[in-house]
Structures are given as structure tokens and as C-alpha cells.
Amino acid sequence: MDPTLLAFLLTIGGVTIVPFATFATNLLIQRAKLASVGMKGARFVNLQAIISTAVQAAEQMYRAKKITKEGRKQYAIDTAKKLCKSQGTAITDDILSDLIESAVWEDLKSPAATGVVSPVVSLTQTTETPEILG
């Protein structure tokens, strides 16, 4: 294999693997923390919805210039705490912080944020005979 190609592939691999490994590690840590407080199943799905709503609310407030860029995370934490309290869910600030970071990471990876649309493969049947180049 060409050494330049190999170097290129290693560079691309390093660039893609490091963020993914970081994300996976954070996810495992969050799951362990949530399991330690008995958060799983439907309660976890409900908590994910609360976190997503809090992150979106913080982003809307920032875009409306009601909070600063630096204040978005604290706003999301405060909003999530209010929503959790209304649902009767007790959760610590550090777990909320981790979950908010995870939700932001997921939003950053979304096609809307990256501008990269998932590939769509369209298979069409044709009755034409392919032309064979001679």
C-alpha cells in the first residue's frame, strides 16, 4: 500500500475515532451514574425528553438574545431541574450536566447541524439492455 495513502487513512481514522471514543466513554459513565440512582427504562426515556427540551429552550433563549452564550448550559440545567421536579424525578446537577453535554453533542452530529444529509439510495428498475463497451 502506498505510504501516503496509509498516512492519510490513519489521519482520518484518528480524527473520527477520538471523538467517537470520547462520546462512547461519556455515555457509559452516564449510564453507570443513572443506574446507580435507579434511572432506567421509561424513566430514562422521560429524562432524555426533559434534557432535550431544556437544551432546545436554552438555545431558543440564546437566539432571542435573552441569555449569553456562556449562560446556555446553566439555563438548560435550571430548566431541566424544574421539569424534573414537576415530574417527581430527583437527579443531581452533575448527572444533569453530563446529560446536557451528551444532548448537545447529539445535536451537533445531526444532519441539520452538520449540513450533511444521510445518503439516500434509490434503486430503479430498467428494462433497457446495458450497452457494453468494446
Phi, psi and omega per residue, in radians:
M1 nan 2.510 -3.140
D2 -1.093 2.253 -3.115
P3 -1.050 -0.588 3.135
T4 -1.206 -0.684 3.114
L5 -1.143 -0.748 3.119
L6 -1.083 -0.756 3.101
A7 -1.090 -0.725 3.119
F8 -1.086 -0.809 3.139
L9 -1.120 -0.678 3.091
L10 -1.141 -0.667 3.100
T11 -1.116 -0.824 3.131
I12 -1.094 -0.752 3.123
G13 -1.049 -0.770 3.123
G14 -1.112 -0.693 -3.124
V15 -1.168 -0.625 -3.104
T16 -1.542 -0.549 -3.061
I17 -1.334 -0.682 -3.082
V18 -1.048 -0.891 3.114
P19 -1.102 -0.664 3.136
F20 -1.131 -0.760 3.125
A21 -1.097 -0.694 3.099
T22 -1.096 -0.805 3.127
F23 -1.070 -0.804 -3.120
A24 -1.096 -0.716 3.114
T25 -1.105 -0.793 3.116
N26 -1.075 -0.692 3.132
L27 -1.111 -0.757 3.118
L28 -1.115 -0.691 3.107
I29 -1.106 -0.764 3.129
Q30 -1.079 -0.786 3.140
R31 -1.052 -0.736 3.129
A32 -1.108 -0.759 3.130
K33 -1.115 -0.754 -3.127
L34 -1.180 -0.665 3.099
A35 -1.120 -0.601 -3.127
S36 -1.183 -0.418 3.092
V37 -1.823 0.209 3.060
G38 1.340 0.484 -3.101
M39 -1.746 1.852 3.092
K40 -2.732 3.004 3.095
G41 1.120 -2.337 -3.078
A42 -1.109 -0.600 3.111
R43 -1.124 -0.668 3.117
F44 -1.181 -0.730 3.110
V45 -1.092 -0.715 3.095
N46 -1.100 -0.725 3.121
L47 -1.124 -0.702 3.094
Q48 -1.063 -0.691 3.108
A49 -1.143 -0.704 3.102
I50 -1.085 -0.806 -3.128
I51 -1.101 -0.782 3.131
S52 -1.051 -0.747 3.114
T53 -1.107 -0.740 -3.138
A54 -1.119 -0.725 3.123
V55 -1.141 -0.763 3.122
Q56 -1.132 -0.673 3.111
A57 -1.114 -0.748 3.128
A58 -1.103 -0.718 3.136
E59 -1.148 -0.690 3.099
Q60 -1.119 -0.745 3.126
M61 -1.116 -0.669 3.105
Y62 -1.138 -0.781 -3.140
R63 -1.140 -0.520 3.100
A64 -1.468 0.059 3.119
K65 1.083 0.549 3.101
K66 -1.618 -0.356 3.062
I67 -2.366 2.832 -3.140
T68 -1.478 2.900 3.098
K69 -1.015 -0.745 -3.123
E70 -1.233 -0.393 -3.095
G71 -1.531 -0.040 -3.087
R72 -1.084 -0.779 -3.077
K73 -1.141 -0.778 3.139
Q74 -1.109 -0.668 3.095
Y75 -1.090 -0.758 3.119
A76 -1.094 -0.725 3.117
I77 -1.104 -0.808 -3.135
D78 -1.090 -0.735 3.128
T79 -1.130 -0.773 3.131
A80 -1.096 -0.697 3.114
K81 -1.072 -0.757 3.118
K82 -1.087 -0.786 -3.132
L83 -1.156 -0.700 3.096
C84 -1.097 -0.746 3.139
K85 -1.088 -0.719 3.136
S86 -1.159 -0.439 3.115
Q87 -1.605 -0.088 -3.114
G88 1.334 0.476 -3.133
T89 -1.856 2.154 3.096
A90 -1.719 2.249 -3.134
I91 -2.634 2.566 -3.074
T92 -1.415 2.781 3.136
D93 -1.100 -0.638 -3.109
D94 -1.201 -0.615 3.079
I95 -1.209 -0.744 3.080
L96 -1.023 -0.749 3.138
S97 -1.049 -0.808 3.124
D98 -1.094 -0.753 -3.137
L99 -1.148 -0.632 3.098
I100 -1.161 -0.749 3.086
E101 -1.033 -0.730 3.132
S102 -1.126 -0.745 3.135
A103 -1.128 -0.684 3.099
V104 -1.125 -0.737 3.116
W105 -1.053 -0.751 3.112
E106 -1.095 -0.709 3.105
D107 -1.119 -0.675 -3.142
L108 -1.167 -0.493 3.134
K109 -1.466 -0.177 -3.051
S110 -1.165 2.675 3.114
P111 -0.997 -0.587 3.133
A112 -1.128 -0.655 -3.108
A113 -1.380 -0.649 -3.067
T114 -1.527 -0.375 -3.077
G115 1.367 0.071 3.131
V116 -1.766 2.068 -3.133
V117 -1.573 2.438 3.092
S118 -1.034 2.414 -3.109
P119 -1.150 2.443 3.090
V120 -2.027 2.183 3.138
V121 -1.817 2.186 3.132
S122 -2.001 2.111 3.113
L123 -1.822 2.127 3.103
T124 -2.034 2.466 3.100
Q125 -1.509 2.483 3.112
T126 -2.284 2.559 3.111
T127 -1.776 0.015 3.139
E128 -1.314 2.595 3.064
T129 -1.496 2.269 -3.125
P130 -1.146 2.499 3.128
E131 -1.436 2.234 -3.131
I132 -1.688 2.172 3.137
L133 -1.424 2.376 -3.066
G134 -1.800 nan nan
